[in-house]
C-alpha cells in the first residue's frame, strides 16, 4: 500500500505514524513545503517571550529526540520530504505532482492524506507587506521578531486580539517592548468571550502595561525605507518597530479544490465523519478541513493542534481498515495572558444568537480552592444555558486561578449534554488545596437553577451602568465597611448597609424605587435580595458577579 | 412552618440556609452538640501543619465573617443552639428532646433534618484511650496536637493511610516531627488507589522522610503515666509522643435508629433520592446517611464535605416544596501529600472485582502540559474500562502535576457514561501552559483503545518483577544511552537498544524468548512492540507505564 501525505504538521504526521503502527509494510511518504516538520507552532509565543529556549524544543519528543527527516525514517520508516511542494493531484491516475529542488516528480498513492494546514489571513491593509510586519506562525517569523528586538526594536503593535494576538502581546511585553493591541471588535478574544468576560482580560492587560484598543479598525501601516514605522487606526498613529498580524487564518484548500474535491461552505475542505473527502481514496485533516460544531450543528473551521492530532489518528486508523469517527468539536479554547487564564467551550452569546438558540446566561465568581487555603484565587465563570432543555451549551472562564480545570469539566459536560441540574450534582474531587467544598462548577450550576426558578433577577455590569445613568434606581451595597471603603460604585444612588445589619435597617431603603443589590461576588446580594423579597420589596435585582465584574 | 435541624455541619446548615432563602417565614432551629458550627474540618490538617493560621479561618465565609450563632441569627434569622444535644425524636408528636446547659427541653417540628454526621471509627486496640491519641476530626483535637508539639512532642505515628491519615502525616512532618504511617492493607489510600499507583505515593512519602509501613496491623498502644509512648505493630515498637488514629468513620445513626427510622445495610441512615428518610417529615443528609454508588449501584457511605453540601441543598429545596434529587456519587476523592496529588473516581480494581464487573485496565504517564513548557510534570493516570460496553468505570491519578483537572474530567465522563472512544475525541482546552496537544485524558483513552484492539499486550510492574525472577524472558530497554545509564532495571536479562537503532539491530534480539519492552513512559515501548510484531516476533509485551512505574 502506497500512502502519500501532503503536509508535515500535526494531522499529517499523526496519520502517517498511526498507519505505520498498524501496518508494517505500507510505503509512506510525507511531503512538506517548509523546512521543518512536526513543529509545535502553538509554542512560538513562548519561544519569542524567552520561556522556551530553542526552536528545536518545539519539535522534540517528550524524550528529547528532534523530529526531523532522519527521526521519521529510522523510527517509523516514513519518508519525509521537506522543502517539497505538492502542485497537483491527479485523482484518476492516483498521483501527486511534486516540486523538489527545482525539479518535478510524481508520487503514486493508494491513499492520499491532505493536511496542508492554513495560512495567516492577512487583511487588505495598505502597507501590510512592509519589512517588520510578521505573523508569528512559523519558526522563521519568530526568529525575525527576536532579531528585530536584538537590533533595538522598542515598540510593537499587534493587530487582532484573538488568543494568538494576546499571547504575542505578552511575549513582546516580556521582551520589554511597548505593546499596543488593536482589535476591530468591541472586545478582546471575541471568538471566545462575551463582553463582560473580555473586559476582565482587557483590564489585566492594561495592569500589565499593554495598551488595548478595541472597536478600532487599522487603516494603514506606515513604512520608512520599506521598514515599518507606525500603524494608523481611527486616525491615530501608533509608532511601531514590529507589527504582528493575528487576524485569523485561511485554510489551504486550493490544491484540493483544483483536484475537484468538495469544498465546504466555510471555504475549507469538506470531509465526512471518517475524515474522508468526496474522493474515497483521499482523506484530509487539520486546519485545511471544516468540522462540525456539536452545539449548533454548523460547519466551522477549528484550527487547533489538538483537533489536528485527533483527526490524524482517525485518518490513520481508517486508512488501515478501521472505522474510527471524528464527530466534531465544541470550540473549546484556552489561552494564558500574563497571570490570567481565559477559556471557553461551546457557544458564546453571539454564536448562540446567530444559531437562533433560546438561552439565558449566568455568571459567578468563586474561589478556585478553599478560600482559607493559601493561593486561593477568584475565578469568574459564565454559563450559557438553553431554555427548555436546561442544557449547558456554553461556558467561559477568566481569572488568575484554576480556570482550565473548570472549563475542561464544563466542556465534557456540554459534550455529554448535561443539564444544569445534573451539573449541580457532579461528583467532583474536593479537598481544600483543589476546590472549595462546592466547586465553582457546582456553584454556577446552583446559581443557574436559582435564576431559572425565579429566585433572583440579575443584571450585568453594562445594564447597571446604563441604569445608573438613566434611571432613578437605588444601588444597595451590602458589603462590609472595609470593602466599601476600598472600592465602590461612585454614585449618590448608592446606599451602603452591611449584610449583617440589613434585617434591622430595612426602613432605610425606599420601597418605591428599583433596587439593585451589589456585593463582592453576588453571593451576599442574592441573600440580600431574598431578605428584601420576603420583606415585601418588589423591584429587586442583583448585579450578577458583583464588584468582581465592575470596572 | 417549624423546621428543626440536628447537626450544625455542612449538610444541616446548608439545608437550613436553603430553606430560609426560599421561605422568609419558616421558624428554623439548628441544634449542635459541639462548640462550633459550620467548621470546615477538611482544613484541620492545614491548620495543624501551619498553612492555615487560625481555626476560625475554617468557619469564615469568603468575605471573612465568622459563621457563629450571631451570624446565622442576624443574616439568616436561623436559631443556632450550640453545645446542645438532641436525645430523642418523638415522631408521633413531631418533637425533638434536647439537653442544653444540663436542662431538658423540647422542640416541635413540621420537618426535621437529621445531619448528625459521623465519628471516628476507633479500632479496638489496647491502649487507644491514652492521652496523646487523637483523631484530627475536631478543632479541639487539632489544638491538642499543636499543644503537644509546643510541649516538645517529636515522634508521631499515624494509624491508617487513608487520605486523612496521609494529610495528617504531612502536617506532622511540617512540624518537623518524625512520622511513621502504619496501614493494615497492602498499600496506602486503599479505598482509592490500586497497588501500582499507591506505590508511587508511598515512594514520595519516603522521599519526604515519612516512614511508611503497609500490610501491618497495630497490636497495642503503649503508655507511660497514662501518656502515649509507643505503638506496637507486627512485634515492632514505634516510639510515639503523638498518635493520630485515621481508620475511617462510623455514621451517627443511633438517634435515627432509636426513632425507628430505616437504617441501611451500611449502618447509615437510609434515604431516598429526595434525601427523605422512611418518615416523610424527616430528611437526612451528610455523613450519617448512605448513598448510591452510581457505578456499582451499591449503597455506600460517602463522608465528604462536597456531598454533604449538595445533599443539604436538596433537602432545603424539597422541604420548601421542590422536587430536587441527589442521585448518588461515584466516590470521587482527592488528596495532596507533599508535592504529590492523588485522586480517584469510580471504582478501583478491588471494587470492580467485588462488584463482579468485567473490566480491563490501562495506565499511562503523560506530561501535564506541553513538555517544552516550563514546569511540565509527568502525571500517571489509570483507567478501569468495562469490557463490552467499553465505558470508563474508574480512574486514578497520581503525580506532581495537574492531576486534579484530569480526574475531574474523567469523573464527569464516568458520570456521563462515556466510552473510551468518546473520551478520545473529547474537545478539551489545549494551549501549551495547560496541556500537551493531546491531553493525558485523550492519550490514555487512545492507549485503552490500542489495548482493547490488541495492538499491544501490557504487563504491570508487579507481573514484571515476578517474571524477572521466575521466567527466562528478555527485557528490551529502548531508551537512550543517557536514560539507561541514569536508572535501569538491574538484571542480566536486560538488552539495551535505543529505539532509533531498533530497526537495524533486530538480529540482536532472541526470537525464541518472551520479550518485555521497557521505556520511560510506555510510548516508545509501544512503538518498539509494533516494530517487533511487524518483524515477526511473536511473544512481545510491554511494561505499561514504563520506568515511571518501576520501583
Interface residues (C-beta under 8 A of the other chain):
Chain A: X10 X20 X21 X22 X24 X25 X40 X42 X43 X46 X51 X52 X57 X58 X60 X62 X63 X64 X65 X71 X74 X75 X76 X77 X163 X167 X294 X304 X305 X306 X307 X308 X309 X310 X313 X324 X325 X326 X327 X329 X330 X331 X332 X333 X334 X335 X336 X341 X343 X345 X367 X370 X371 X372 X373 X374 X402 X404 X405 X407 X408 X409 X411 X412 X413 X415 X416 X418 X421 X422 X424 X425 X426 X427 X428 X429 X430 X431 X432 X433 X434 X435 X437 X438 X439 X442 X446 X455 X479 X480 X483 X499 X500 X501 X502 X503 X519 X520 X521 X523 X524 X526 X527 X530 X531 X533 X534 X535
Chain B: X10 X20 X21 X22 X24 X25 X40 X42 X43 X46 X51 X52 X57 X58 X60 X62 X63 X64 X65 X71 X74 X75 X76 X77 X163 X167 X294 X304 X305 X306 X307 X308 X309 X310 X313 X324 X325 X326 X327 X329 X330 X331 X332 X333 X334 X335 X336 X341 X343 X345 X367 X370 X371 X372 X373 X374 X402 X404 X405 X407 X408 X409 X411 X412 X413 X415 X416 X417 X418 X421 X422 X424 X425 X426 X427 X428 X429 X430 X431 X432 X433 X434 X435 X437 X438 X439 X442 X446 X455 X479 X480 X483 X499 X500 X501 X502 X503 X519 X520 X521 X523 X524 X526 X527 X530 X531 X533 X534 X535
